[in-house]
């Protein structure tokens, strides 16, 4: 089975950090999610950056619908591959 990677897109760093912390409690994610600042194309203003929470899912057990709903609680979404 190939390693699955889920990418949650969040509106700001605070939301991304909260989501990263909550993933362990909500979904039993054991590997530390990676936070990535994603500046929108052509935007110089750091306030317009989205934050990505990258979750490795080696066993492919995380439910993408549940992850999308979880991200939506923070005004974010699950990026579809």
Secondary structure, DSSP 8 states (H G I E B T S, - for coil): ---EEEEEEESSHHHHHHHHHHHHHHH---S--EEEEE--TT---GGG-EEEEEEEETT--S-HHHHHHHHHTTT-EEE--
